[in-house]
Amino acid sequence: MANTNETLRNLLNKIATEHKYEKPEIIINEIFSGGANYTSKLYTVIVREENKDDLHLFAKVAATREVFRKDMPINPYKAEQFVYTKLAKIYASLEEEYEVPKEHRLYFTKFYGFDPTEYHETLVLENLLAHGYGPHNRLCSVNWEYASSAIGDLAKMHALSFAFSKQYPEEFKKTLASLKLDWEEFRSMKVLFQKTINVALENVKVEYKEALEKFLRNQELPFLMHIPIRKTAIVHGDFRGDNLLNRVQEDGKVDIKIVDLQCLHGGTPVTDIIYFIFSGTDEEFRAKYYDRLLDHYYTELSAAMMRLNLDPEETYSREDFEYELKKRLPYGLSLAVLMLPLITIDRKDVPEVDEILDMNAIEVDKISNVYADRLNGVVNDFVKWGILNS
């Protein structure tokens, strides 16, 4: 912890100097993610000096040990550094070239600095919390206003990836290589997945227990759904409410900012939608809005592609989208089984990030009251869709 504090302090001092603070007071407060983050310690920072505006910053400091890292299919710290220092600039240049209106551009949080020291990697960004943004309560389902705004931003991200691949194909290939996931590392999570299966089978309705057990026995790890099918895009990889901040505007619209970009990689676009739906919505929401949300995504994606001078039919047609969704949707059930115990855990039961020795050491048996409702809602939907045979 001493090294972590020193690394963070040194980087903050450097940032303060770069922004002309001569004798600043630097106020650092650690914040508890409440189960939203298992890889980093999080801090809010105020850089303050007389006769200057306060500088509000947000810092993420690596908290994973060597064994834990071996279980991870990507180095999340290097991935996020790459996004803020290179990929964001490529996307911004594409938006400039095609004169995309500002209201239709993808927002990246302002980047202030990065320290790559291994095991103490530190990223410093603008603190959006100081501007009225906040996280969604993960124990509650999202509403339409939130979901439609989030999916709209996701569509912009995917469209920019398609434009990048067309305009700079060689650079795109290099980017995919630098963000490549190690699929074998996912298999090391089998112990964790089995734990979550056991919890699911204890909480699923009796009439569906046998069917769910059979389905999960024959299903690959849900993370393998990221393998591309027809079209490879740079996808978010962990697109859920914990990795988004939101602010409700005066007109009731929800402004979304994507703030966690540690898992970007080359994959199939529909996986981001599946993540979002089965990590953040309940059965009631899906009954009202599931089809509408899918339509909204493709409508927004088509519009975003056309703004970037792409032909949707040639680039990623509605038929491509529906084909990939059909292929990957079954993974939504196993993803829910894996993720819901972590997403719905009560704050008081969340371990400190530096207490977790490796991925499979994460405890999932301390479930909240929300868990069973959310799980059974997902199971009901997969029965209704004919994917889970009761």
Beta strands, then each sheet from edge to edge (+ up, - down):
strand 1: 25-31
strand 2: 40-48
strand 3: 55-62
strand 4: 111-115
strand 5: 122-126
strand 6: 233-235
strand 7: 244-248
strand 8: 254-258
strand 9: 265-267
sheet 1: 1+ 2- 3+ 5- 4+
sheet 2: 6+ 9-
sheet 3: 7+ 8-
end
